[in-house]
Amino acid sequence: MAATRYRAPAADGLRIAPLDDLNAIYHRASGITHIVVAPVPELLDAMAGEWRTLDALADAFGLAADERGALIERLDELVGIGLVEAA
């Protein structure tokens, strides 16, 4: 069974504006603005227009095996709100 892969829109598909500890992310395709905190902008940047596995993302952020649960939760949330695709 193949690992789930995740992809965020290419950088030109999002407009990210920092607001102190928050970030406003305008998703051009849906016309929706999302208010998020770190590490969401960093995750989106790591997947911008490219399919990435959970392992590749965890490695990119230096996460240990016991820290991957939080990454899965964030990815599931991003898929749920339409900022990330899963396949």
HTML snippet that shows the backbone in 3Dmol.js (N, CA, C, O; Angstrom):
<script src="https://3Dmol.org/build/3Dmol-min.js"></script>
<div id="view" style="width:600px;height:400px;position:relative"></div>
<script>
const pdb = `
ATOM      1  N   MET A   1       0.847  -1.179   0.000  1.00  0.00           N
ATOM      2  CA  MET A   1       0.000   0.000   0.000  1.00  0.00           C
ATOM      3  C   MET A   1       0.896   1.246   0.000  1.00  0.00           C
ATOM      4  O   MET A   1       1.834   1.349   0.791  1.00  0.00           O
ATOM      5  N   ALA A   2       0.599   2.163  -0.874  1.00  0.00           N
ATOM      6  CA  ALA A   2       1.397   3.388  -1.001  1.00  0.00           C
ATOM      7  C   ALA A   2       1.100   4.343   0.151  1.00  0.00           C
ATOM      8  O   ALA A   2      -0.012   4.386   0.677  1.00  0.00           O
ATOM      9  N   ALA A   3       2.113   5.097   0.523  1.00  0.00           N
ATOM     10  CA  ALA A   3       1.965   6.089   1.590  1.00  0.00           C
ATOM     11  C   ALA A   3       1.122   7.253   1.095  1.00  0.00           C
ATOM     12  O   ALA A   3       1.171   7.611  -0.081  1.00  0.00           O
ATOM     13  N   THR A   4       0.358   7.832   1.991  1.00  0.00           N
ATOM     14  CA  THR A   4      -0.407   9.034   1.657  1.00  0.00           C
ATOM     15  C   THR A   4       0.563  10.151   1.324  1.00  0.00           C
ATOM     16  O   THR A   4       1.579  10.333   1.994  1.00  0.00           O
ATOM     17  N   ARG A   5       0.235  10.895   0.283  1.00  0.00           N
ATOM     18  CA  ARG A   5       1.042  12.044  -0.109  1.00  0.00           C
ATOM     19  C   ARG A   5       0.186  13.298   0.047  1.00  0.00           C
ATOM     20  O   ARG A   5      -1.041  13.246  -0.041  1.00  0.00           O
ATOM     21  N   TYR A   6       0.852  14.415   0.279  1.00  0.00           N
ATOM     22  CA  TYR A   6       0.168  15.690   0.502  1.00  0.00           C
ATOM     23  C   TYR A   6       0.758  16.742  -0.426  1.00  0.00           C
ATOM     24  O   TYR A   6       1.951  16.729  -0.730  1.00  0.00           O
ATOM     25  N   ARG A   7      -0.110  17.659  -0.871  1.00  0.00           N
ATOM     26  CA  ARG A   7       0.355  18.749  -1.736  1.00  0.00           C
ATOM     27  C   ARG A   7      -0.431  20.014  -1.416  1.00  0.00           C
ATOM     28  O   ARG A   7      -1.653  19.988  -1.265  1.00  0.00           O
ATOM     29  N   ALA A   8       0.291  21.110  -1.318  1.00  0.00           N
ATOM     30  CA  ALA A   8      -0.313  22.435  -1.142  1.00  0.00           C
ATOM     31  C   ALA A   8      -0.281  23.141  -2.492  1.00  0.00           C
ATOM     32  O   ALA A   8       0.483  22.749  -3.374  1.00  0.00           O
ATOM     33  N   PRO A   9      -1.096  24.170  -2.664  1.00  0.00           N
ATOM     34  CA  PRO A   9      -1.039  24.923  -3.915  1.00  0.00           C
ATOM     35  C   PRO A   9       0.362  25.526  -4.121  1.00  0.00           C
ATOM     36  O   PRO A   9       1.094  25.769  -3.162  1.00  0.00           O
ATOM     37  N   ALA A  10       0.704  25.753  -5.361  1.00  0.00           N
ATOM     38  CA  ALA A  10       1.960  26.444  -5.659  1.00  0.00           C
ATOM     39  C   ALA A  10       1.932  27.805  -4.976  1.00  0.00           C
ATOM     40  O   ALA A  10       0.867  28.330  -4.654  1.00  0.00           O
ATOM     41  N   ALA A  11       3.102  28.360  -4.763  1.00  0.00           N
ATOM     42  CA  ALA A  11       3.222  29.623  -4.015  1.00  0.00           C
ATOM     43  C   ALA A  11       2.328  30.724  -4.573  1.00  0.00           C
ATOM     44  O   ALA A  11       1.812  31.539  -3.808  1.00  0.00           O
ATOM     45  N   ASP A  12       2.134  30.763  -5.890  1.00  0.00           N
ATOM     46  CA  ASP A  12       1.296  31.824  -6.457  1.00  0.00           C
ATOM     47  C   ASP A  12      -0.193  31.580  -6.249  1.00  0.00           C
ATOM     48  O   ASP A  12      -1.011  32.430  -6.599  1.00  0.00           O
ATOM     49  N   GLY A  13      -0.556  30.431  -5.686  1.00  0.00           N
ATOM     50  CA  GLY A  13      -1.957  30.136  -5.396  1.00  0.00           C
ATOM     51  C   GLY A  13      -2.401  30.613  -4.026  1.00  0.00           C
ATOM     52  O   GLY A  13      -3.584  30.557  -3.691  1.00  0.00           O
ATOM     53  N   LEU A  14      -1.445  31.084  -3.236  1.00  0.00           N
ATOM     54  CA  LEU A  14      -1.733  31.563  -1.887  1.00  0.00           C
ATOM     55  C   LEU A  14      -1.129  32.943  -1.694  1.00  0.00           C
ATOM     56  O   LEU A  14      -0.095  33.271  -2.275  1.00  0.00           O
ATOM     57  N   ARG A  15      -1.775  33.728  -0.886  1.00  0.00           N
ATOM     58  CA  ARG A  15      -1.224  35.028  -0.467  1.00  0.00           C
ATOM     59  C   ARG A  15      -1.150  34.974   1.043  1.00  0.00           C
ATOM     60  O   ARG A  15      -2.182  34.903   1.711  1.00  0.00           O
ATOM     61  N   ILE A  16       0.061  35.007   1.596  1.00  0.00           N
ATOM     62  CA  ILE A  16       0.251  34.892   3.039  1.00  0.00           C
ATOM     63  C   ILE A  16       0.696  36.242   3.597  1.00  0.00           C
ATOM     64  O   ILE A  16       1.670  36.833   3.132  1.00  0.00           O
ATOM     65  N   ALA A  17      -0.041  36.717   4.604  1.00  0.00           N
ATOM     66  CA  ALA A  17       0.274  37.999   5.237  1.00  0.00           C
ATOM     67  C   ALA A  17       0.453  37.778   6.740  1.00  0.00           C
ATOM     68  O   ALA A  17      -0.495  37.399   7.427  1.00  0.00           O
ATOM     69  N   PRO A  18       1.669  38.012   7.255  1.00  0.00           N
ATOM     70  CA  PRO A  18       1.906  37.871   8.697  1.00  0.00           C
ATOM     71  C   PRO A  18       1.150  38.940   9.485  1.00  0.00           C
ATOM     72  O   PRO A  18       1.102  40.104   9.088  1.00  0.00           O
ATOM     73  N   LEU A  19       0.565  38.528  10.605  1.00  0.00           N
ATOM     74  CA  LEU A  19      -0.171  39.423  11.500  1.00  0.00           C
ATOM     75  C   LEU A  19       0.278  39.128  12.925  1.00  0.00           C
ATOM     76  O   LEU A  19      -0.429  38.446  13.667  1.00  0.00           O
ATOM     77  N   ASP A  20       1.439  39.630  13.313  1.00  0.00           N
ATOM     78  CA  ASP A  20       2.048  39.300  14.613  1.00  0.00           C
ATOM     79  C   ASP A  20       2.249  37.787  14.705  1.00  0.00           C
ATOM     80  O   ASP A  20       2.982  37.221  13.895  1.00  0.00           O
ATOM     81  N   ASP A  21       1.616  37.122  15.672  1.00  0.00           N
ATOM     82  CA  ASP A  21       1.775  35.672  15.831  1.00  0.00           C
ATOM     83  C   ASP A  21       0.866  34.868  14.903  1.00  0.00           C
ATOM     84  O   ASP A  21       0.984  33.645  14.824  1.00  0.00           O
ATOM     85  N   LEU A  22      -0.029  35.542  14.211  1.00  0.00           N
ATOM     86  CA  LEU A  22      -0.953  34.889  13.292  1.00  0.00           C
ATOM     87  C   LEU A  22      -0.528  35.155  11.853  1.00  0.00           C
ATOM     88  O   LEU A  22       0.292  36.032  11.580  1.00  0.00           O
ATOM     89  N   ASN A  23      -1.109  34.375  10.938  1.00  0.00           N
ATOM     90  CA  ASN A  23      -0.905  34.600   9.508  1.00  0.00           C
ATOM     91  C   ASN A  23      -2.247  34.504   8.821  1.00  0.00           C
ATOM     92  O   ASN A  23      -3.020  33.583   9.088  1.00  0.00           O
ATOM     93  N   ALA A  24      -2.532  35.441   7.945  1.00  0.00           N
ATOM     94  CA  ALA A  24      -3.721  35.369   7.103  1.00  0.00           C
ATOM     95  C   ALA A  24      -3.277  34.734   5.792  1.00  0.00           C
ATOM     96  O   ALA A  24      -2.316  35.180   5.165  1.00  0.00           O
ATOM     97  N   ILE A  25      -3.989  33.690   5.390  1.00  0.00           N
ATOM     98  CA  ILE A  25      -3.671  33.010   4.134  1.00  0.00           C
ATOM     99  C   ILE A  25      -4.889  33.104   3.234  1.00  0.00           C
ATOM    100  O   ILE A  25      -5.946  32.547   3.533  1.00  0.00           O
ATOM    101  N   TYR A  26      -4.725  33.818   2.128  1.00  0.00           N
ATOM    102  CA  TYR A  26      -5.795  33.921   1.134  1.00  0.00           C
ATOM    103  C   TYR A  26      -5.555  32.840   0.094  1.00  0.00           C
ATOM    104  O   TYR A  26      -4.520  32.830  -0.571  1.00  0.00           O
ATOM    105  N   HIS A  27      -6.508  31.934  -0.045  1.00  0.00           N
ATOM    106  CA  HIS A  27      -6.447  30.839  -1.005  1.00  0.00           C
ATOM    107  C   HIS A  27      -7.158  31.302  -2.274  1.00  0.00           C
ATOM    108  O   HIS A  27      -8.387  31.354  -2.324  1.00  0.00           O
ATOM    109  N   ARG A  28      -6.382  31.633  -3.286  1.00  0.00           N
ATOM    110  CA  ARG A  28      -6.930  32.225  -4.507  1.00  0.00           C
ATOM    111  C   ARG A  28      -7.999  31.347  -5.170  1.00  0.00           C
ATOM    112  O   ARG A  28      -9.002  31.870  -5.655  1.00  0.00           O
ATOM    113  N   ALA A  29      -7.806  30.043  -5.200  1.00  0.00           N
ATOM    114  CA  ALA A  29      -8.747  29.151  -5.884  1.00  0.00           C
ATOM    115  C   ALA A  29     -10.134  29.155  -5.250  1.00  0.00           C
ATOM    116  O   ALA A  29     -11.138  29.080  -5.958  1.00  0.00           O
ATOM    117  N   SER A  30     -10.198  29.242  -3.926  1.00  0.00           N
ATOM    118  CA  SER A  30     -11.497  29.199  -3.249  1.00  0.00           C
ATOM    119  C   SER A  30     -12.010  30.580  -2.879  1.00  0.00           C
ATOM    120  O   SER A  30     -13.206  30.755  -2.645  1.00  0.00           O
ATOM    121  N   GLY A  31     -11.122  31.561  -2.824  1.00  0.00           N
ATOM    122  CA  GLY A  31     -11.517  32.896  -2.398  1.00  0.00           C
ATOM    123  C   GLY A  31     -11.684  33.014  -0.898  1.00  0.00           C
ATOM    124  O   GLY A  31     -12.259  33.988  -0.413  1.00  0.00           O
ATOM    125  N   ILE A  32     -11.190  32.036  -0.156  1.00  0.00           N
ATOM    126  CA  ILE A  32     -11.337  32.018   1.298  1.00  0.00           C
ATOM    127  C   ILE A  32     -10.035  32.455   1.951  1.00  0.00           C
ATOM    128  O   ILE A  32      -8.949  32.087   1.505  1.00  0.00           O
ATOM    129  N   THR A  33     -10.159  33.250   3.017  1.00  0.00           N
ATOM    130  CA  THR A  33      -9.011  33.640   3.821  1.00  0.00           C
ATOM    131  C   THR A  33      -9.043  32.846   5.116  1.00  0.00           C
ATOM    132  O   THR A  33     -10.068  32.783   5.795  1.00  0.00           O
ATOM    133  N   HIS A  34      -7.915  32.244   5.446  1.00  0.00           N
ATOM    134  CA  HIS A  34      -7.773  31.445   6.664  1.00  0.00           C
ATOM    135  C   HIS A  34      -6.810  32.164   7.600  1.00  0.00           C
ATOM    136  O   HIS A  34      -5.819  32.739   7.151  1.00  0.00           O
ATOM    137  N   ILE A  35      -7.093  32.136   8.882  1.00  0.00           N
ATOM    138  CA  ILE A  35      -6.191  32.685   9.895  1.00  0.00           C
ATOM    139  C   ILE A  35      -5.543  31.491  10.595  1.00  0.00           C
ATOM    140  O   ILE A  35      -6.232  30.641  11.159  1.00  0.00           O
ATOM    141  N   VAL A  36      -4.214  31.438  10.553  1.00  0.00           N
ATOM    142  CA  VAL A  36      -3.489  30.286  11.069  1.00  0.00           C
ATOM    143  C   VAL A  36      -2.293  30.741  11.914  1.00  0.00           C
ATOM    144  O   VAL A  36      -1.946  31.922  11.942  1.00  0.00           O
ATOM    145  N   VAL A  37      -1.680  29.782  12.594  1.00  0.00           N
ATOM    146  CA  VAL A  37      -0.450  30.014  13.347  1.00  0.00           C
ATOM    147  C   VAL A  37       0.625  29.076  12.803  1.00  0.00           C
ATOM    148  O   VAL A  37       0.342  28.167  12.023  1.00  0.00           O
ATOM    149  N   ALA A  38       1.853  29.315  13.229  1.00  0.00           N
ATOM    150  CA  ALA A  38       2.953  28.423  12.858  1.00  0.00           C
ATOM    151  C   ALA A  38       2.625  27.029  13.388  1.00  0.00           C
ATOM    152  O   ALA A  38       2.032  26.917  14.461  1.00  0.00           O
ATOM    153  N   PRO A  39       2.973  26.014  12.709  1.00  0.00           N
ATOM    154  CA  PRO A  39       3.840  25.905  11.543  1.00  0.00           C
ATOM    155  C   PRO A  39       3.098  25.808  10.221  1.00  0.00           C
ATOM    156  O   PRO A  39       3.661  25.318   9.242  1.00  0.00           O
ATOM    157  N   VAL A  40       1.851  26.262  10.164  1.00  0.00           N
ATOM    158  CA  VAL A  40       1.077  26.110   8.930  1.00  0.00           C
ATOM    159  C   VAL A  40       1.751  26.771   7.726  1.00  0.00           C
ATOM    160  O   VAL A  40       1.891  26.109   6.698  1.00  0.00           O
ATOM    161  N   PRO A  41       2.175  28.029   7.792  1.00  0.00           N
ATOM    162  CA  PRO A  41       2.827  28.609   6.607  1.00  0.00           C
ATOM    163  C   PRO A  41       4.078  27.826   6.190  1.00  0.00           C
ATOM    164  O   PRO A  41       4.350  27.678   4.999  1.00  0.00           O
ATOM    165  N   GLU A  42       4.827  27.334   7.161  1.00  0.00           N
ATOM    166  CA  GLU A  42       6.032  26.563   6.864  1.00  0.00           C
ATOM    167  C   GLU A  42       5.677  25.235   6.202  1.00  0.00           C
ATOM    168  O   GLU A  42       6.370  24.801   5.283  1.00  0.00           O
ATOM    169  N   LEU A  43       4.609  24.587   6.658  1.00  0.00           N
ATOM    170  CA  LEU A  43       4.150  23.345   6.036  1.00  0.00           C
ATOM    171  C   LEU A  43       3.716  23.591   4.597  1.00  0.00           C
ATOM    172  O   LEU A  43       4.073  22.838   3.691  1.00  0.00           O
ATOM    173  N   LEU A  44       2.940  24.655   4.398  1.00  0.00           N
ATOM    174  CA  LEU A  44       2.485  24.965   3.046  1.00  0.00           C
ATOM    175  C   LEU A  44       3.661  25.244   2.121  1.00  0.00           C
ATOM    176  O   LEU A  44       3.659  24.836   0.959  1.00  0.00           O
ATOM    177  N   ASP A  45       4.653  25.935   2.636  1.00  0.00           N
ATOM    178  CA  ASP A  45       5.847  26.225   1.843  1.00  0.00           C
ATOM    179  C   ASP A  45       6.588  24.939   1.484  1.00  0.00           C
ATOM    180  O   ASP A  45       7.087  24.804   0.367  1.00  0.00           O
ATOM    181  N   ALA A  46       6.662  24.001   2.415  1.00  0.00           N
ATOM    182  CA  ALA A  46       7.366  22.738   2.179  1.00  0.00           C
ATOM    183  C   ALA A  46       6.671  21.864   1.143  1.00  0.00           C
ATOM    184  O   ALA A  46       7.306  21.003   0.533  1.00  0.00           O
ATOM    185  N   MET A  47       5.372  22.076   0.939  1.00  0.00           N
ATOM    186  CA  MET A  47       4.601  21.278  -0.014  1.00  0.00           C
ATOM    187  C   MET A  47       4.172  22.056  -1.248  1.00  0.00           C
ATOM    188  O   MET A  47       3.446  21.516  -2.083  1.00  0.00           O
ATOM    189  N   ALA A  48       4.585  23.274  -1.388  1.00  0.00           N
ATOM    190  CA  ALA A  48       4.097  24.164  -2.455  1.00  0.00           C
ATOM    191  C   ALA A  48       4.231  23.532  -3.836  1.00  0.00           C
ATOM    192  O   ALA A  48       5.321  23.466  -4.403  1.00  0.00           O
ATOM    193  N   GLY A  49       3.097  23.068  -4.365  1.00  0.00           N
ATOM    194  CA  GLY A  49       3.051  22.520  -5.710  1.00  0.00           C
ATOM    195  C   GLY A  49       3.704  21.167  -5.873  1.00  0.00           C
ATOM    196  O   GLY A  49       3.821  20.682  -6.998  1.00  0.00           O
ATOM    197  N   GLU A  50       4.135  20.539  -4.789  1.00  0.00           N
ATOM    198  CA  GLU A  50       4.838  19.253  -4.848  1.00  0.00           C
ATOM    199  C   GLU A  50       4.191  18.240  -3.910  1.00  0.00           C
ATOM    200  O   GLU A  50       3.810  18.580  -2.790  1.00  0.00           O
ATOM    201  N   TRP A  51       4.068  17.006  -4.364  1.00  0.00           N
ATOM    202  CA  TRP A  51       3.568  15.938  -3.511  1.00  0.00           C
ATOM    203  C   TRP A  51       4.663  15.514  -2.545  1.00  0.00           C
ATOM    204  O   TRP A  51       5.800  15.285  -2.956  1.00  0.00           O
ATOM    205  N   ARG A  52       4.328  15.408  -1.261  1.00  0.00           N
ATOM    206  CA  ARG A  52       5.275  14.999  -0.215  1.00  0.00           C
ATOM    207  C   ARG A  52       4.620  13.933   0.671  1.00  0.00           C
ATOM    208  O   ARG A  52       3.431  14.011   0.978  1.00  0.00           O
ATOM    209  N   THR A  53       5.405  12.956   1.068  1.00  0.00           N
ATOM    210  CA  THR A  53       4.904  11.951   2.004  1.00  0.00           C
ATOM    211  C   THR A  53       5.044  12.484   3.431  1.00  0.00           C
ATOM    212  O   THR A  53       5.746  13.464   3.680  1.00  0.00           O
ATOM    213  N   LEU A  54       4.371  11.826   4.339  1.00  0.00           N
ATOM    214  CA  LEU A  54       4.492  12.182   5.749  1.00  0.00           C
ATOM    215  C   LEU A  54       5.949  12.065   6.189  1.00  0.00           C
ATOM    216  O   LEU A  54       6.461  12.937   6.891  1.00  0.00           O
ATOM    217  N   ASP A  55       6.608  10.997   5.780  1.00  0.00           N
ATOM    218  CA  ASP A  55       8.012  10.808   6.162  1.00  0.00           C
ATOM    219  C   ASP A  55       8.892  11.942   5.638  1.00  0.00           C
ATOM    220  O   ASP A  55       9.754  12.441   6.361  1.00  0.00           O
ATOM    221  N   ALA A  56       8.681  12.348   4.395  1.00  0.00           N
ATOM    222  CA  ALA A  56       9.490  13.435   3.828  1.00  0.00           C
ATOM    223  C   ALA A  56       9.255  14.735   4.585  1.00  0.00           C
ATOM    224  O   ALA A  56      10.204  15.472   4.849  1.00  0.00           O
ATOM    225  N   LEU A  57       8.007  15.028   4.937  1.00  0.00           N
ATOM    226  CA  LEU A  57       7.704  16.253   5.685  1.00  0.00           C
ATOM    227  C   LEU A  57       8.286  16.183   7.094  1.00  0.00           C
ATOM    228  O   LEU A  57       8.859  17.157   7.582  1.00  0.00           O
ATOM    229  N   ALA A  58       8.139  15.040   7.739  1.00  0.00           N
ATOM    230  CA  ALA A  58       8.687  14.882   9.096  1.00  0.00           C
ATOM    231  C   ALA A  58      10.202  15.057   9.070  1.00  0.00           C
ATOM    232  O   ALA A  58      10.768  15.705   9.950  1.00  0.00           O
ATOM    233  N   ASP A  59      10.852  14.489   8.074  1.00  0.00           N
ATOM    234  CA  ASP A  59      12.306  14.636   7.952  1.00  0.00           C
ATOM    235  C   ASP A  59      12.692  16.093   7.697  1.00  0.00           C
ATOM    236  O   ASP A  59      13.678  16.580   8.251  1.00  0.00           O
ATOM    237  N   ALA A  60      11.925  16.783   6.870  1.00  0.00           N
ATOM    238  CA  ALA A  60      12.222  18.186   6.547  1.00  0.00           C
ATOM    239  C   ALA A  60      12.159  19.067   7.790  1.00  0.00           C
ATOM    240  O   ALA A  60      12.880  20.061   7.883  1.00  0.00           O
ATOM    241  N   PHE A  61      11.303  18.710   8.743  1.00  0.00           N
ATOM    242  CA  PHE A  61      11.157  19.492   9.967  1.00  0.00           C
ATOM    243  C   PHE A  61      11.911  18.876  11.136  1.00  0.00           C
ATOM    244  O   PHE A  61      11.808  19.364  12.261  1.00  0.00           O
ATOM    245  N   GLY A  62      12.661  17.820  10.889  1.00  0.00           N
ATOM    246  CA  GLY A  62      13.462  17.199  11.931  1.00  0.00           C
ATOM    247  C   GLY A  62      12.649  16.576  13.051  1.00  0.00           C
ATOM    248  O   GLY A  62      13.065  16.608  14.210  1.00  0.00           O
ATOM    249  N   LEU A  63      11.488  16.006  12.719  1.00  0.00           N
ATOM    250  CA  LEU A  63      10.624  15.425  13.741  1.00  0.00           C
ATOM    251  C   LEU A  63      11.008  13.984  14.037  1.00  0.00           C
ATOM    252  O   LEU A  63      11.304  13.208  13.128  1.00  0.00           O
ATOM    253  N   ALA A  64      11.001  13.641  15.301  1.00  0.00           N
ATOM    254  CA  ALA A  64      11.225  12.258  15.727  1.00  0.00           C
ATOM    255  C   ALA A  64       9.944  11.461  15.485  1.00  0.00           C
ATOM    256  O   ALA A  64       8.876  12.036  15.276  1.00  0.00           O
ATOM    257  N   ALA A  65      10.059  10.155  15.513  1.00  0.00           N
ATOM    258  CA  ALA A  65       8.908   9.286  15.262  1.00  0.00           C
ATOM    259  C   ALA A  65       7.743   9.584  16.208  1.00  0.00           C
ATOM    260  O   ALA A  65       6.585   9.531  15.796  1.00  0.00           O
ATOM    261  N   ASP A  66       8.040   9.896  17.472  1.00  0.00           N
ATOM    262  CA  ASP A  66       6.966  10.156  18.435  1.00  0.00           C
ATOM    263  C   ASP A  66       6.348  11.546  18.284  1.00  0.00           C
ATOM    264  O   ASP A  66       5.384  11.860  18.982  1.00  0.00           O
ATOM    265  N   GLU A  67       6.875  12.381  17.399  1.00  0.00           N
ATOM    266  CA  GLU A  67       6.330  13.722  17.168  1.00  0.00           C
ATOM    267  C   GLU A  67       5.460  13.791  15.905  1.00  0.00           C
ATOM    268  O   GLU A  67       4.897  14.842  15.598  1.00  0.00           O
ATOM    269  N   ARG A  68       5.353  12.706  15.192  1.00  0.00           N
ATOM    270  CA  ARG A  68       4.637  12.718  13.912  1.00  0.00           C
ATOM    271  C   ARG A  68       3.124  12.792  14.066  1.00  0.00           C
ATOM    272  O   ARG A  68       2.423  13.181  13.132  1.00  0.00           O
ATOM    273  N   GLY A  69       2.618  12.425  15.234  1.00  0.00           N
ATOM    274  CA  GLY A  69       1.172  12.496  15.453  1.00  0.00           C
ATOM    275  C   GLY A  69       0.648  13.914  15.296  1.00  0.00           C
ATOM    276  O   GLY A  69      -0.413  14.121  14.707  1.00  0.00           O
ATOM    277  N   ALA A  70       1.376  14.886  15.813  1.00  0.00           N
ATOM    278  CA  ALA A  70       0.959  16.286  15.691  1.00  0.00           C
ATOM    279  C   ALA A  70       1.001  16.736  14.233  1.00  0.00           C
ATOM    280  O   ALA A  70       0.154  17.514  13.794  1.00  0.00           O
ATOM    281  N   LEU A  71       1.983  16.248  13.487  1.00  0.00           N
ATOM    282  CA  LEU A  71       2.063  16.589  12.063  1.00  0.00           C
ATOM    283  C   LEU A  71       0.868  16.012  11.308  1.00  0.00           C
ATOM    284  O   LEU A  71       0.289  16.686  10.455  1.00  0.00           O
ATOM    285  N   ILE A  72       0.504  14.794  11.610  1.00  0.00           N
ATOM    286  CA  ILE A  72      -0.665  14.171  10.969  1.00  0.00           C
ATOM    287  C   ILE A  72      -1.925  14.972  11.278  1.00  0.00           C
ATOM    288  O   ILE A  72      -2.754  15.186  10.394  1.00  0.00           O
ATOM    289  N   GLU A  73      -2.074  15.413  12.518  1.00  0.00           N
ATOM    290  CA  GLU A  73      -3.240  16.221  12.895  1.00  0.00           C
ATOM    291  C   GLU A  73      -3.297  17.507  12.087  1.00  0.00           C
ATOM    292  O   GLU A  73      -4.354  17.861  11.563  1.00  0.00           O
ATOM    293  N   ARG A  74      -2.167  18.217  11.978  1.00  0.00           N
ATOM    294  CA  ARG A  74      -2.136  19.468  11.199  1.00  0.00           C
ATOM    295  C   ARG A  74      -2.476  19.205   9.741  1.00  0.00           C
ATOM    296  O   ARG A  74      -3.257  19.945   9.143  1.00  0.00           O
ATOM    297  N   LEU A  75      -1.898  18.160   9.167  1.00  0.00           N
ATOM    298  CA  LEU A  75      -2.160  17.846   7.764  1.00  0.00           C
ATOM    299  C   LEU A  75      -3.632  17.513   7.544  1.00  0.00           C
ATOM    300  O   LEU A  75      -4.233  17.961   6.568  1.00  0.00           O
ATOM    301  N   ASP A  76      -4.217  16.723   8.455  1.00  0.00           N
ATOM    302  CA  ASP A  76      -5.641  16.390   8.347  1.00  0.00           C
ATOM    303  C   ASP A  76      -6.501  17.650   8.418  1.00  0.00           C
ATOM    304  O   ASP A  76      -7.480  17.777   7.684  1.00  0.00           O
ATOM    305  N   GLU A  77      -6.135  18.583   9.302  1.00  0.00           N
ATOM    306  CA  GLU A  77      -6.877  19.845   9.405  1.00  0.00           C
ATOM    307  C   GLU A  77      -6.764  20.645   8.101  1.00  0.00           C
ATOM    308  O   GLU A  77      -7.752  21.196   7.616  1.00  0.00           O
ATOM    309  N   LEU A  78      -5.553  20.702   7.541  1.00  0.00           N
ATOM    310  CA  LEU A  78      -5.349  21.455   6.303  1.00  0.00           C
ATOM    311  C   LEU A  78      -6.088  20.836   5.132  1.00  0.00           C
ATOM    312  O   LEU A  78      -6.590  21.550   4.264  1.00  0.00           O
ATOM    313  N   VAL A  79      -6.159  19.515   5.101  1.00  0.00           N
ATOM    314  CA  VAL A  79      -6.942  18.830   4.073  1.00  0.00           C
ATOM    315  C   VAL A  79      -8.419  19.183   4.267  1.00  0.00           C
ATOM    316  O   VAL A  79      -9.126  19.485   3.306  1.00  0.00           O
ATOM    317  N   GLY A  80      -8.868  19.141   5.513  1.00  0.00           N
ATOM    318  CA  GLY A  80     -10.268  19.430   5.833  1.00  0.00           C
ATOM    319  C   GLY A  80     -10.728  20.818   5.420  1.00  0.00           C
ATOM    320  O   GLY A  80     -11.885  20.999   5.039  1.00  0.00           O
ATOM    321  N   ILE A  81      -9.833  21.804   5.492  1.00  0.00           N
ATOM    322  CA  ILE A  81     -10.228  23.163   5.129  1.00  0.00           C
ATOM    323  C   ILE A  81      -9.884  23.506   3.675  1.00  0.00           C
ATOM    324  O   ILE A  81     -10.136  24.620   3.214  1.00  0.00           O
ATOM    325  N   GLY A  82      -9.310  22.540   2.966  1.00  0.00           N
ATOM    326  CA  GLY A  82      -9.064  22.729   1.545  1.00  0.00           C
ATOM    327  C   GLY A  82      -7.759  23.390   1.155  1.00  0.00           C
ATOM    328  O   GLY A  82      -7.571  23.733  -0.013  1.00  0.00           O
ATOM    329  N   LEU A  83      -6.850  23.579   2.104  1.00  0.00           N
ATOM    330  CA  LEU A  83      -5.557  24.187   1.761  1.00  0.00           C
ATOM    331  C   LEU A  83      -4.537  23.153   1.278  1.00  0.00           C
ATOM    332  O   LEU A  83      -3.524  23.512   0.677  1.00  0.00           O
ATOM    333  N   VAL A  84      -4.802  21.877   1.538  1.00  0.00           N
ATOM    334  CA  VAL A  84      -3.890  20.806   1.149  1.00  0.00           C
ATOM    335  C   VAL A  84      -4.703  19.665   0.542  1.00  0.00           C
ATOM    336  O   VAL A  84      -5.818  19.382   0.981  1.00  0.00           O
ATOM    337  N   GLU A  85      -4.134  19.017  -0.467  1.00  0.00           N
ATOM    338  CA  GLU A  85      -4.733  17.826  -1.070  1.00  0.00           C
ATOM    339  C   GLU A  85      -4.021  16.598  -0.521  1.00  0.00           C
ATOM    340  O   GLU A  85      -2.827  16.650  -0.227  1.00  0.00           O
ATOM    341  N   ALA A  86      -4.744  15.500  -0.382  1.00  0.00           N
ATOM    342  CA  ALA A  86      -4.147  14.227   0.013  1.00  0.00           C
ATOM    343  C   ALA A  86      -4.471  13.200  -1.063  1.00  0.00           C
ATOM    344  O   ALA A  86      -5.562  13.189  -1.632  1.00  0.00           O
ATOM    345  N   ALA A  87      -3.496  12.341  -1.326  1.00  0.00           N
ATOM    346  CA  ALA A  87      -3.713  11.265  -2.314  1.00  0.00           C
ATOM    347  C   ALA A  87      -3.013  10.007  -1.852  1.00  0.00           C
ATOM    348  O   ALA A  87      -3.067   8.984  -2.534  1.00  0.00           O
TER     349      ALA A  87
END
`;
const viewer = $3Dmol.createViewer("view");
viewer.addModel(pdb, "pdb");
viewer.setStyle({}, {cartoon: {color: "spectrum"}});
viewer.zoomTo();
viewer.render();
</script>
